[in-house]
Amino acid sequence: MKTLCKLTKNELTTDFKKIIKIVKKPKFICEKCARVAKDKEYLCNPTALKK
Ligand SMILES: [Zn+2]
């Protein structure tokens, strides 16, 4: 799976359940796109949410 930042609308619909699991308890936020994920590998410019 590619980063959440690069998902198209179609991919988002197809992988929606998987994506919910990734964003449910986020630990990282993308500074560029403001998307969140539990692992930084899903974001293009990740930063830890808690410092
Ligand atoms: Zn991004």
mmCIF file of the protein (N, C-alpha, C, O) and its ligand, coordinates in Angstrom:
data_MODEL
# 
_entry.id   MODEL 
# 
loop_
_entity.id 
_entity.type 
_entity.pdbx_number_of_molecules 
1 polymer     1 
2 non-polymer 1 
# 
_entity_poly.entity_id                      1 
_entity_poly.type                           'polypeptide(L)' 
_entity_poly.nstd_linkage                   no 
_entity_poly.nstd_monomer                   no 
_entity_poly.pdbx_seq_one_letter_code       MKTLCKLTKNELTTDFKKIIKIVKKPKFICEKCARVAKDKEYLCNPTALKK 
_entity_poly.pdbx_seq_one_letter_code_can   MKTLCKLTKNELTTDFKKIIKIVKKPKFICEKCARVAKDKEYLCNPTALKK 
_entity_poly.pdbx_strand_id                 A 
# 
loop_
_entity_poly_seq.entity_id 
_entity_poly_seq.num 
_entity_poly_seq.mon_id 
_entity_poly_seq.hetero 
1 1  MET n 
1 2  LYS n 
1 3  THR n 
1 4  LEU n 
1 5  CYS n 
1 6  LYS n 
1 7  LEU n 
1 8  THR n 
1 9  LYS n 
1 10 ASN n 
1 11 GLU n 
1 12 LEU n 
1 13 THR n 
1 14 THR n 
1 15 ASP n 
1 16 PHE n 
1 17 LYS n 
1 18 LYS n 
1 19 ILE n 
1 20 ILE n 
1 21 LYS n 
1 22 ILE n 
1 23 VAL n 
1 24 LYS n 
1 25 LYS n 
1 26 PRO n 
1 27 LYS n 
1 28 PHE n 
1 29 ILE n 
1 30 CYS n 
1 31 GLU n 
1 32 LYS n 
1 33 CYS n 
1 34 ALA n 
1 35 ARG n 
1 36 VAL n 
1 37 ALA n 
1 38 LYS n 
1 39 ASP n 
1 40 LYS n 
1 41 GLU n 
1 42 TYR n 
1 43 LEU n 
1 44 CYS n 
1 45 ASN n 
1 46 PRO n 
1 47 THR n 
1 48 ALA n 
1 49 LEU n 
1 50 LYS n 
1 51 LYS n 
# 
loop_
_struct_asym.id 
_struct_asym.entity_id 
A 1 
B 2 
# 
loop_
_chem_comp.id 
_chem_comp.type 
_chem_comp.mon_nstd_flag 
ALA 'L-peptide linking' y 
ARG 'L-peptide linking' y 
ASN 'L-peptide linking' y 
ASP 'L-peptide linking' y 
CYS 'L-peptide linking' y 
GLU 'L-peptide linking' y 
ILE 'L-peptide linking' y 
LEU 'L-peptide linking' y 
LYS 'L-peptide linking' y 
MET 'L-peptide linking' y 
PHE 'L-peptide linking' y 
PRO 'L-peptide linking' y 
THR 'L-peptide linking' y 
TYR 'L-peptide linking' y 
VAL 'L-peptide linking' y 
ZN  non-polymer         . 
# 
_pdbx_entity_nonpoly.entity_id   2 
_pdbx_entity_nonpoly.name        ? 
_pdbx_entity_nonpoly.comp_id     ZN 
# 
_pdbx_nonpoly_scheme.asym_id         B 
_pdbx_nonpoly_scheme.entity_id       2 
_pdbx_nonpoly_scheme.mon_id          ZN 
_pdbx_nonpoly_scheme.ndb_seq_num     1 
_pdbx_nonpoly_scheme.pdb_seq_num     101 
_pdbx_nonpoly_scheme.auth_seq_num    101 
_pdbx_nonpoly_scheme.pdb_mon_id      ZN 
_pdbx_nonpoly_scheme.auth_mon_id     ZN 
_pdbx_nonpoly_scheme.pdb_strand_id   A 
_pdbx_nonpoly_scheme.pdb_ins_code    . 
# 
loop_
_atom_site.group_PDB 
_atom_site.id 
_atom_site.type_symbol 
_atom_site.label_atom_id 
_atom_site.label_alt_id 
_atom_site.label_comp_id 
_atom_site.label_asym_id 
_atom_site.label_entity_id 
_atom_site.label_seq_id 
_atom_site.pdbx_PDB_ins_code 
_atom_site.Cartn_x 
_atom_site.Cartn_y 
_atom_site.Cartn_z 
_atom_site.occupancy 
_atom_site.B_iso_or_equiv 
_atom_site.pdbx_formal_charge 
_atom_site.auth_seq_id 
_atom_site.auth_comp_id 
_atom_site.auth_asym_id 
_atom_site.auth_atom_id 
_atom_site.pdbx_PDB_model_num 
ATOM   1   N  N  . MET A 1 1  ? 0.839   -1.210 0.000  1.00 0.00 ? 1   MET A N  1 
ATOM   2   C  CA . MET A 1 1  ? 0.000   0.000  0.000  1.00 0.00 ? 1   MET A CA 1 
ATOM   3   C  C  . MET A 1 1  ? 0.868   1.251  0.000  1.00 0.00 ? 1   MET A C  1 
ATOM   4   O  O  . MET A 1 1  ? 1.885   1.304  0.691  1.00 0.00 ? 1   MET A O  1 
ATOM   5   N  N  . LYS A 1 2  ? 0.465   2.268  -0.780 1.00 0.00 ? 2   LYS A N  1 
ATOM   6   C  CA . LYS A 1 2  ? 1.255   3.496  -0.770 1.00 0.00 ? 2   LYS A CA 1 
ATOM   7   C  C  . LYS A 1 2  ? 0.826   4.415  0.378  1.00 0.00 ? 2   LYS A C  1 
ATOM   8   O  O  . LYS A 1 2  ? -0.033  4.052  1.182  1.00 0.00 ? 2   LYS A O  1 
ATOM   9   N  N  . THR A 1 3  ? 1.419   5.587  0.447  1.00 0.00 ? 3   THR A N  1 
ATOM   10  C  CA . THR A 1 3  ? 1.094   6.487  1.554  1.00 0.00 ? 3   THR A CA 1 
ATOM   11  C  C  . THR A 1 3  ? -0.346  6.977  1.438  1.00 0.00 ? 3   THR A C  1 
ATOM   12  O  O  . THR A 1 3  ? -0.907  7.060  0.345  1.00 0.00 ? 3   THR A O  1 
ATOM   13  N  N  . LEU A 1 4  ? -0.929  7.300  2.587  1.00 0.00 ? 4   LEU A N  1 
ATOM   14  C  CA . LEU A 1 4  ? -2.297  7.835  2.589  1.00 0.00 ? 4   LEU A CA 1 
ATOM   15  C  C  . LEU A 1 4  ? -2.367  9.111  1.765  1.00 0.00 ? 4   LEU A C  1 
ATOM   16  O  O  . LEU A 1 4  ? -3.386  9.411  1.143  1.00 0.00 ? 4   LEU A O  1 
ATOM   17  N  N  . CYS A 1 5  ? -1.277  9.853  1.769  1.00 0.00 ? 5   CYS A N  1 
ATOM   18  C  CA . CYS A 1 5  ? -1.228  11.131 1.056  1.00 0.00 ? 5   CYS A CA 1 
ATOM   19  C  C  . CYS A 1 5  ? -1.480  10.947 -0.436 1.00 0.00 ? 5   CYS A C  1 
ATOM   20  O  O  . CYS A 1 5  ? -2.034  11.830 -1.091 1.00 0.00 ? 5   CYS A O  1 
ATOM   21  N  N  . LYS A 1 6  ? -1.071  9.799  -0.969 1.00 0.00 ? 6   LYS A N  1 
ATOM   22  C  CA . LYS A 1 6  ? -1.132  9.615  -2.415 1.00 0.00 ? 6   LYS A CA 1 
ATOM   23  C  C  . LYS A 1 6  ? -2.317  8.771  -2.860 1.00 0.00 ? 6   LYS A C  1 
ATOM   24  O  O  . LYS A 1 6  ? -2.468  8.485  -4.048 1.00 0.00 ? 6   LYS A O  1 
ATOM   25  N  N  . LEU A 1 7  ? -3.150  8.376  -1.923 1.00 0.00 ? 7   LEU A N  1 
ATOM   26  C  CA . LEU A 1 7  ? -4.308  7.563  -2.292 1.00 0.00 ? 7   LEU A CA 1 
ATOM   27  C  C  . LEU A 1 7  ? -5.289  8.352  -3.160 1.00 0.00 ? 7   LEU A C  1 
ATOM   28  O  O  . LEU A 1 7  ? -5.552  9.528  -2.912 1.00 0.00 ? 7   LEU A O  1 
ATOM   29  N  N  . THR A 1 8  ? -5.814  7.690  -4.168 1.00 0.00 ? 8   THR A N  1 
ATOM   30  C  CA . THR A 1 8  ? -6.870  8.303  -4.960 1.00 0.00 ? 8   THR A CA 1 
ATOM   31  C  C  . THR A 1 8  ? -8.217  7.993  -4.312 1.00 0.00 ? 8   THR A C  1 
ATOM   32  O  O  . THR A 1 8  ? -8.304  7.184  -3.388 1.00 0.00 ? 8   THR A O  1 
ATOM   33  N  N  . LYS A 1 9  ? -9.237  8.630  -4.796 1.00 0.00 ? 9   LYS A N  1 
ATOM   34  C  CA . LYS A 1 9  ? -10.576 8.404  -4.253 1.00 0.00 ? 9   LYS A CA 1 
ATOM   35  C  C  . LYS A 1 9  ? -10.975 6.929  -4.391 1.00 0.00 ? 9   LYS A C  1 
ATOM   36  O  O  . LYS A 1 9  ? -11.565 6.347  -3.481 1.00 0.00 ? 9   LYS A O  1 
ATOM   37  N  N  . ASN A 1 10 ? -10.650 6.347  -5.525 1.00 0.00 ? 10  ASN A N  1 
ATOM   38  C  CA . ASN A 1 10 ? -10.963 4.937  -5.771 1.00 0.00 ? 10  ASN A CA 1 
ATOM   39  C  C  . ASN A 1 10 ? -10.269 4.028  -4.777 1.00 0.00 ? 10  ASN A C  1 
ATOM   40  O  O  . ASN A 1 10 ? -10.893 3.139  -4.198 1.00 0.00 ? 10  ASN A O  1 
ATOM   41  N  N  . GLU A 1 11 ? -8.977  4.249  -4.577 1.00 0.00 ? 11  GLU A N  1 
ATOM   42  C  CA . GLU A 1 11 ? -8.217  3.422  -3.648 1.00 0.00 ? 11  GLU A CA 1 
ATOM   43  C  C  . GLU A 1 11 ? -8.732  3.594  -2.229 1.00 0.00 ? 11  GLU A C  1 
ATOM   44  O  O  . GLU A 1 11 ? -8.769  2.644  -1.447 1.00 0.00 ? 11  GLU A O  1 
ATOM   45  N  N  . LEU A 1 12 ? -9.123  4.803  -1.915 1.00 0.00 ? 12  LEU A N  1 
ATOM   46  C  CA . LEU A 1 12 ? -9.665  5.072  -0.590 1.00 0.00 ? 12  LEU A CA 1 
ATOM   47  C  C  . LEU A 1 12 ? -10.927 4.248  -0.354 1.00 0.00 ? 12  LEU A C  1 
ATOM   48  O  O  . LEU A 1 12 ? -11.113 3.680  0.723  1.00 0.00 ? 12  LEU A O  1 
ATOM   49  N  N  . THR A 1 13 ? -11.779 4.186  -1.350 1.00 0.00 ? 13  THR A N  1 
ATOM   50  C  CA . THR A 1 13 ? -13.013 3.402  -1.235 1.00 0.00 ? 13  THR A CA 1 
ATOM   51  C  C  . THR A 1 13 ? -12.704 1.911  -1.113 1.00 0.00 ? 13  THR A C  1 
ATOM   52  O  O  . THR A 1 13 ? -13.293 1.216  -0.286 1.00 0.00 ? 13  THR A O  1 
ATOM   53  N  N  . THR A 1 14 ? -11.780 1.427  -1.938 1.00 0.00 ? 14  THR A N  1 
ATOM   54  C  CA . THR A 1 14 ? -11.431 0.003  -1.940 1.00 0.00 ? 14  THR A CA 1 
ATOM   55  C  C  . THR A 1 14 ? -10.830 -0.423 -0.604 1.00 0.00 ? 14  THR A C  1 
ATOM   56  O  O  . THR A 1 14 ? -11.182 -1.473 -0.065 1.00 0.00 ? 14  THR A O  1 
ATOM   57  N  N  . ASP A 1 15 ? -9.926  0.391  -0.075 1.00 0.00 ? 15  ASP A N  1 
ATOM   58  C  CA . ASP A 1 15 ? -9.177  0.015  1.133  1.00 0.00 ? 15  ASP A CA 1 
ATOM   59  C  C  . ASP A 1 15 ? -9.721  0.678  2.390  1.00 0.00 ? 15  ASP A C  1 
ATOM   60  O  O  . ASP A 1 15 ? -9.015  0.794  3.392  1.00 0.00 ? 15  ASP A O  1 
ATOM   61  N  N  . PHE A 1 16 ? -10.979 1.115  2.338  1.00 0.00 ? 16  PHE A N  1 
ATOM   62  C  CA . PHE A 1 16 ? -11.508 1.945  3.423  1.00 0.00 ? 16  PHE A CA 1 
ATOM   63  C  C  . PHE A 1 16 ? -11.358 1.309  4.806  1.00 0.00 ? 16  PHE A C  1 
ATOM   64  O  O  . PHE A 1 16 ? -10.966 1.984  5.758  1.00 0.00 ? 16  PHE A O  1 
ATOM   65  N  N  . LYS A 1 17 ? -11.668 0.017  4.923  1.00 0.00 ? 17  LYS A N  1 
ATOM   66  C  CA . LYS A 1 17 ? -11.580 -0.636 6.230  1.00 0.00 ? 17  LYS A CA 1 
ATOM   67  C  C  . LYS A 1 17 ? -10.149 -0.685 6.733  1.00 0.00 ? 17  LYS A C  1 
ATOM   68  O  O  . LYS A 1 17 ? -9.888  -0.498 7.922  1.00 0.00 ? 17  LYS A O  1 
ATOM   69  N  N  . LYS A 1 18 ? -9.225  -0.937 5.817  1.00 0.00 ? 18  LYS A N  1 
ATOM   70  C  CA . LYS A 1 18 ? -7.804  -0.968 6.159  1.00 0.00 ? 18  LYS A CA 1 
ATOM   71  C  C  . LYS A 1 18 ? -7.366  0.418  6.631  1.00 0.00 ? 18  LYS A C  1 
ATOM   72  O  O  . LYS A 1 18 ? -6.617  0.550  7.599  1.00 0.00 ? 18  LYS A O  1 
ATOM   73  N  N  . ILE A 1 19 ? -7.848  1.447  5.931  1.00 0.00 ? 19  ILE A N  1 
ATOM   74  C  CA . ILE A 1 19 ? -7.464  2.823  6.239  1.00 0.00 ? 19  ILE A CA 1 
ATOM   75  C  C  . ILE A 1 19 ? -7.996  3.251  7.607  1.00 0.00 ? 19  ILE A C  1 
ATOM   76  O  O  . ILE A 1 19 ? -7.316  3.955  8.354  1.00 0.00 ? 19  ILE A O  1 
ATOM   77  N  N  . ILE A 1 20 ? -9.193  2.828  7.921  1.00 0.00 ? 20  ILE A N  1 
ATOM   78  C  CA . ILE A 1 20 ? -9.749  3.145  9.250  1.00 0.00 ? 20  ILE A CA 1 
ATOM   79  C  C  . ILE A 1 20 ? -8.822  2.636  10.346 1.00 0.00 ? 20  ILE A C  1 
ATOM   80  O  O  . ILE A 1 20 ? -8.573  3.336  11.327 1.00 0.00 ? 20  ILE A O  1 
ATOM   81  N  N  . LYS A 1 21 ? -8.311  1.414  10.179 1.00 0.00 ? 21  LYS A N  1 
ATOM   82  C  CA . LYS A 1 21 ? -7.395  0.853  11.170 1.00 0.00 ? 21  LYS A CA 1 
ATOM   83  C  C  . LYS A 1 21 ? -6.116  1.672  11.277 1.00 0.00 ? 21  LYS A C  1 
ATOM   84  O  O  . LYS A 1 21 ? -5.537  1.802  12.356 1.00 0.00 ? 21  LYS A O  1 
ATOM   85  N  N  . ILE A 1 22 ? -5.685  2.218  10.157 1.00 0.00 ? 22  ILE A N  1 
ATOM   86  C  CA . ILE A 1 22 ? -4.424  2.978  10.137 1.00 0.00 ? 22  ILE A CA 1 
ATOM   87  C  C  . ILE A 1 22 ? -4.590  4.347  10.797 1.00 0.00 ? 22  ILE A C  1 
ATOM   88  O  O  . ILE A 1 22 ? -3.651  4.854  11.411 1.00 0.00 ? 22  ILE A O  1 
ATOM   89  N  N  . VAL A 1 23 ? -5.780  4.952  10.675 1.00 0.00 ? 23  VAL A N  1 
ATOM   90  C  CA . VAL A 1 23 ? -5.950  6.319  11.183 1.00 0.00 ? 23  VAL A CA 1 
ATOM   91  C  C  . VAL A 1 23 ? -6.662  6.378  12.548 1.00 0.00 ? 23  VAL A C  1 
ATOM   92  O  O  . VAL A 1 23 ? -6.794  7.449  13.140 1.00 0.00 ? 23  VAL A O  1 
ATOM   93  N  N  . LYS A 1 24 ? -7.117  5.216  13.034 1.00 0.00 ? 24  LYS A N  1 
ATOM   94  C  CA . LYS A 1 24 ? -7.921  5.204  14.260 1.00 0.00 ? 24  LYS A CA 1 
ATOM   95  C  C  . LYS A 1 24 ? -7.157  5.730  15.480 1.00 0.00 ? 24  LYS A C  1 
ATOM   96  O  O  . LYS A 1 24 ? -7.655  6.573  16.226 1.00 0.00 ? 24  LYS A O  1 
ATOM   97  N  N  . LYS A 1 25 ? -5.952  5.218  15.662 1.00 0.00 ? 25  LYS A N  1 
ATOM   98  C  CA . LYS A 1 25 ? -5.129  5.680  16.787 1.00 0.00 ? 25  LYS A CA 1 
ATOM   99  C  C  . LYS A 1 25 ? -3.821  6.245  16.247 1.00 0.00 ? 25  LYS A C  1 
ATOM   100 O  O  . LYS A 1 25 ? -2.778  5.594  16.302 1.00 0.00 ? 25  LYS A O  1 
ATOM   101 N  N  . PRO A 1 26 ? -3.894  7.442  15.733 1.00 0.00 ? 26  PRO A N  1 
ATOM   102 C  CA . PRO A 1 26 ? -2.733  7.991  15.032 1.00 0.00 ? 26  PRO A CA 1 
ATOM   103 C  C  . PRO A 1 26 ? -1.581  8.369  15.959 1.00 0.00 ? 26  PRO A C  1 
ATOM   104 O  O  . PRO A 1 26 ? -1.791  8.861  17.068 1.00 0.00 ? 26  PRO A O  1 
ATOM   105 N  N  . LYS A 1 27 ? -0.366  8.130  15.484 1.00 0.00 ? 27  LYS A N  1 
ATOM   106 C  CA . LYS A 1 27 ? 0.831   8.540  16.221 1.00 0.00 ? 27  LYS A CA 1 
ATOM   107 C  C  . LYS A 1 27 ? 1.646   9.537  15.411 1.00 0.00 ? 27  LYS A C  1 
ATOM   108 O  O  . LYS A 1 27 ? 2.541   10.203 15.932 1.00 0.00 ? 27  LYS A O  1 
ATOM   109 N  N  . PHE A 1 28 ? 1.320   9.626  14.129 1.00 0.00 ? 28  PHE A N  1 
ATOM   110 C  CA . PHE A 1 28 ? 2.070   10.522 13.264 1.00 0.00 ? 28  PHE A CA 1 
ATOM   111 C  C  . PHE A 1 28 ? 1.118   11.371 12.436 1.00 0.00 ? 28  PHE A C  1 
ATOM   112 O  O  . PHE A 1 28 ? 0.009   10.947 12.111 1.00 0.00 ? 28  PHE A O  1 
ATOM   113 N  N  . ILE A 1 29 ? 1.568   12.579 12.100 1.00 0.00 ? 29  ILE A N  1 
ATOM   114 C  CA . ILE A 1 29 ? 0.790   13.443 11.222 1.00 0.00 ? 29  ILE A CA 1 
ATOM   115 C  C  . ILE A 1 29 ? 1.690   13.883 10.068 1.00 0.00 ? 29  ILE A C  1 
ATOM   116 O  O  . ILE A 1 29 ? 2.890   14.090 10.247 1.00 0.00 ? 29  ILE A O  1 
ATOM   117 N  N  . CYS A 1 30 ? 1.105   14.021 8.904  1.00 0.00 ? 30  CYS A N  1 
ATOM   118 C  CA . CYS A 1 30 ? 1.874   14.493 7.756  1.00 0.00 ? 30  CYS A CA 1 
ATOM   119 C  C  . CYS A 1 30 ? 1.856   16.021 7.766  1.00 0.00 ? 30  CYS A C  1 
ATOM   120 O  O  . CYS A 1 30 ? 0.798   16.650 7.752  1.00 0.00 ? 30  CYS A O  1 
ATOM   121 N  N  . GLU A 1 31 ? 3.051   16.594 7.790  1.00 0.00 ? 31  GLU A N  1 
ATOM   122 C  CA . GLU A 1 31 ? 3.152   18.064 7.855  1.00 0.00 ? 31  GLU A CA 1 
ATOM   123 C  C  . GLU A 1 31 ? 2.685   18.714 6.570  1.00 0.00 ? 31  GLU A C  1 
ATOM   124 O  O  . GLU A 1 31 ? 2.292   19.880 6.567  1.00 0.00 ? 31  GLU A O  1 
ATOM   125 N  N  . LYS A 1 32 ? 2.725   17.976 5.493  1.00 0.00 ? 32  LYS A N  1 
ATOM   126 C  CA . LYS A 1 32 ? 2.369   18.536 4.199  1.00 0.00 ? 32  LYS A CA 1 
ATOM   127 C  C  . LYS A 1 32 ? 0.866   18.420 3.933  1.00 0.00 ? 32  LYS A C  1 
ATOM   128 O  O  . LYS A 1 32 ? 0.251   19.346 3.404  1.00 0.00 ? 32  LYS A O  1 
ATOM   129 N  N  . CYS A 1 33 ? 0.280   17.273 4.305  1.00 0.00 ? 33  CYS A N  1 
ATOM   130 C  CA . CYS A 1 33 ? -1.103  16.980 3.910  1.00 0.00 ? 33  CYS A CA 1 
ATOM   131 C  C  . CYS A 1 33 ? -2.075  16.956 5.088  1.00 0.00 ? 33  CYS A C  1 
ATOM   132 O  O  . CYS A 1 33 ? -3.286  16.863 4.888  1.00 0.00 ? 33  CYS A O  1 
ATOM   133 N  N  . ALA A 1 34 ? -1.555  17.039 6.316  1.00 0.00 ? 34  ALA A N  1 
ATOM   134 C  CA . ALA A 1 34 ? -2.390  17.016 7.520  1.00 0.00 ? 34  ALA A CA 1 
ATOM   135 C  C  . ALA A 1 34 ? -3.155  15.709 7.666  1.00 0.00 ? 34  ALA A C  1 
ATOM   136 O  O  . ALA A 1 34 ? -4.225  15.683 8.274  1.00 0.00 ? 34  ALA A O  1 
ATOM   137 N  N  . ARG A 1 35 ? -2.617  14.624 7.113  1.00 0.00 ? 35  ARG A N  1 
ATOM   138 C  CA . ARG A 1 35 ? -3.227  13.309 7.333  1.00 0.00 ? 35  ARG A CA 1 
ATOM   139 C  C  . ARG A 1 35 ? -2.528  12.634 8.501  1.00 0.00 ? 35  ARG A C  1 
ATOM   140 O  O  . ARG A 1 35 ? -1.367  12.919 8.792  1.00 0.00 ? 35  ARG A O  1 
ATOM   141 N  N  . VAL A 1 36 ? -3.245  11.734 9.169  1.00 0.00 ? 36  VAL A N  1 
ATOM   142 C  CA . VAL A 1 36 ? -2.664  11.054 10.318 1.00 0.00 ? 36  VAL A CA 1 
ATOM   143 C  C  . VAL A 1 36 ? -2.635  9.544  10.091 1.00 0.00 ? 36  VAL A C  1 
ATOM   144 O  O  . VAL A 1 36 ? -3.429  8.996  9.326  1.00 0.00 ? 36  VAL A O  1 
ATOM   145 N  N  . ALA A 1 37 ? -1.687  8.879  10.784 1.00 0.00 ? 37  ALA A N  1 
ATOM   146 C  CA . ALA A 1 37 ? -1.566  7.429  10.663 1.00 0.00 ? 37  ALA A CA 1 
ATOM   147 C  C  . ALA A 1 37 ? -0.845  6.869  11.875 1.00 0.00 ? 37  ALA A C  1 
ATOM   148 O  O  . ALA A 1 37 ? -0.170  7.593  12.607 1.00 0.00 ? 37  ALA A O  1 
ATOM   149 N  N  . LYS A 1 38 ? -1.003  5.544  12.078 1.00 0.00 ? 38  LYS A N  1 
ATOM   150 C  CA . LYS A 1 38 ? -0.342  4.934  13.222 1.00 0.00 ? 38  LYS A CA 1 
ATOM   151 C  C  . LYS A 1 38 ? 1.129   4.657  12.943 1.00 0.00 ? 38  LYS A C  1 
ATOM   152 O  O  . LYS A 1 38 ? 1.924   4.540  13.875 1.00 0.00 ? 38  LYS A O  1 
ATOM   153 N  N  . ASP A 1 39 ? 1.495   4.552  11.679 1.00 0.00 ? 39  ASP A N  1 
ATOM   154 C  CA . ASP A 1 39 ? 2.888   4.338  11.307 1.00 0.00 ? 39  ASP A CA 1 
ATOM   155 C  C  . ASP A 1 39 ? 3.334   5.404  10.327 1.00 0.00 ? 39  ASP A C  1 
ATOM   156 O  O  . ASP A 1 39 ? 2.564   5.830  9.466  1.00 0.00 ? 39  ASP A O  1 
ATOM   157 N  N  . LYS A 1 40 ? 4.586   5.837  10.462 1.00 0.00 ? 40  LYS A N  1 
ATOM   158 C  CA . LYS A 1 40 ? 5.032   6.933  9.606  1.00 0.00 ? 40  LYS A CA 1 
ATOM   159 C  C  . LYS A 1 40 ? 5.179   6.513  8.149  1.00 0.00 ? 40  LYS A C  1 
ATOM   160 O  O  . LYS A 1 40 ? 5.234   7.360  7.257  1.00 0.00 ? 40  LYS A O  1 
ATOM   161 N  N  . GLU A 1 41 ? 5.244   5.209  7.909  1.00 0.00 ? 41  GLU A N  1 
ATOM   162 C  CA . GLU A 1 41 ? 5.389   4.737  6.537  1.00 0.00 ? 41  GLU A CA 1 
ATOM   163 C  C  . GLU A 1 41 ? 4.178   5.083  5.664  1.00 0.00 ? 41  GLU A C  1 
ATOM   164 O  O  . GLU A 1 41 ? 4.266   5.032  4.438  1.00 0.00 ? 41  GLU A O  1 
ATOM   165 N  N  . TYR A 1 42 ? 3.053   5.435  6.287  1.00 0.00 ? 42  TYR A N  1 
ATOM   166 C  CA . TYR A 1 42 ? 1.852   5.757  5.512  1.00 0.00 ? 42  TYR A CA 1 
ATOM   167 C  C  . TYR A 1 42 ? 1.774   7.231  5.129  1.00 0.00 ? 42  TYR A C  1 
ATOM   168 O  O  . TYR A 1 42 ? 0.833   7.643  4.452  1.00 0.00 ? 42  TYR A O  1 
ATOM   169 N  N  . LEU A 1 43 ? 2.741   8.021  5.549  1.00 0.00 ? 43  LEU A N  1 
ATOM   170 C  CA . LEU A 1 43 ? 2.701   9.465  5.298  1.00 0.00 ? 43  LEU A CA 1 
ATOM   171 C  C  . LEU A 1 43 ? 3.932   9.917  4.519  1.00 0.00 ? 43  LEU A C  1 
ATOM   172 O  O  . LEU A 1 43 ? 5.001   9.317  4.627  1.00 0.00 ? 43  LEU A O  1 
ATOM   173 N  N  . CYS A 1 44 ? 3.769   10.989 3.725  1.00 0.00 ? 44  CYS A N  1 
ATOM   174 C  CA . CYS A 1 44 ? 4.887   11.424 2.890  1.00 0.00 ? 44  CYS A CA 1 
ATOM   175 C  C  . CYS A 1 44 ? 5.844   12.344 3.641  1.00 0.00 ? 44  CYS A C  1 
ATOM   176 O  O  . CYS A 1 44 ? 7.019   12.442 3.286  1.00 0.00 ? 44  CYS A O  1 
ATOM   177 N  N  . ASN A 1 45 ? 5.345   13.023 4.684  1.00 0.00 ? 45  ASN A N  1 
ATOM   178 C  CA . ASN A 1 45 ? 6.222   13.930 5.455  1.00 0.00 ? 45  ASN A CA 1 
ATOM   179 C  C  . ASN A 1 45 ? 5.862   13.839 6.932  1.00 0.00 ? 45  ASN A C  1 
ATOM   180 O  O  . ASN A 1 45 ? 5.390   14.811 7.521  1.00 0.00 ? 45  ASN A O  1 
ATOM   181 N  N  . PRO A 1 46 ? 6.087   12.647 7.541  1.00 0.00 ? 46  PRO A N  1 
ATOM   182 C  CA . PRO A 1 46 ? 5.565   12.370 8.885  1.00 0.00 ? 46  PRO A CA 1 
ATOM   183 C  C  . PRO A 1 46 ? 6.300   13.083 10.013 1.00 0.00 ? 46  PRO A C  1 
ATOM   184 O  O  . PRO A 1 46 ? 7.514   13.280 9.966  1.00 0.00 ? 46  PRO A O  1 
ATOM   185 N  N  . THR A 1 47 ? 5.529   13.464 11.027 1.00 0.00 ? 47  THR A N  1 
ATOM   186 C  CA . THR A 1 47 ? 6.054   14.007 12.267 1.00 0.00 ? 47  THR A CA 1 
ATOM   187 C  C  . THR A 1 47 ? 5.276   13.354 13.405 1.00 0.00 ? 47  THR A C  1 
ATOM   188 O  O  . THR A 1 47 ? 4.069   13.143 13.281 1.00 0.00 ? 47  THR A O  1 
ATOM   189 N  N  . ALA A 1 48 ? 5.942   13.033 14.509 1.00 0.00 ? 48  ALA A N  1 
ATOM   190 C  CA . ALA A 1 48 ? 5.249   12.426 15.643 1.00 0.00 ? 48  ALA A CA 1 
ATOM   191 C  C  . ALA A 1 48 ? 4.224   13.396 16.200 1.00 0.00 ? 48  ALA A C  1 
ATOM   192 O  O  . ALA A 1 48 ? 4.497   14.588 16.344 1.00 0.00 ? 48  ALA A O  1 
ATOM   193 N  N  . LEU A 1 49 ? 3.026   12.873 16.516 1.00 0.00 ? 49  LEU A N  1 
ATOM   194 C  CA . LEU A 1 49 ? 1.954   13.719 17.054 1.00 0.00 ? 49  LEU A CA 1 
ATOM   195 C  C  . LEU A 1 49 ? 2.267   14.177 18.472 1.00 0.00 ? 49  LEU A C  1 
ATOM   196 O  O  . LEU A 1 49 ? 2.059   15.340 18.818 1.00 0.00 ? 49  LEU A O  1 
ATOM   197 N  N  . LYS A 1 50 ? 2.777   13.241 19.304 1.00 0.00 ? 50  LYS A N  1 
ATOM   198 C  CA . LYS A 1 50 ? 3.080   13.596 20.678 1.00 0.00 ? 50  LYS A CA 1 
ATOM   199 C  C  . LYS A 1 50 ? 4.560   13.813 20.844 1.00 0.00 ? 50  LYS A C  1 
ATOM   200 O  O  . LYS A 1 50 ? 5.378   13.047 20.334 1.00 0.00 ? 50  LYS A O  1 
ATOM   201 N  N  . LYS A 1 51 ? 4.902   14.875 21.570 1.00 0.00 ? 51  LYS A N  1 
ATOM   202 C  CA . LYS A 1 51 ? 6.311   15.173 21.737 1.00 0.00 ? 51  LYS A CA 1 
ATOM   203 C  C  . LYS A 1 51 ? 6.723   15.068 23.190 1.00 0.00 ? 51  LYS A C  1 
ATOM   204 O  O  . LYS A 1 51 ? 7.889   15.289 23.519 1.00 0.00 ? 51  LYS A O  1 
HETATM 205 ZN ZN . ZN  B 2 .  ? 1.620   13.797 3.089  1.00 0.00 2 101 ZN  A ZN 1 
# 
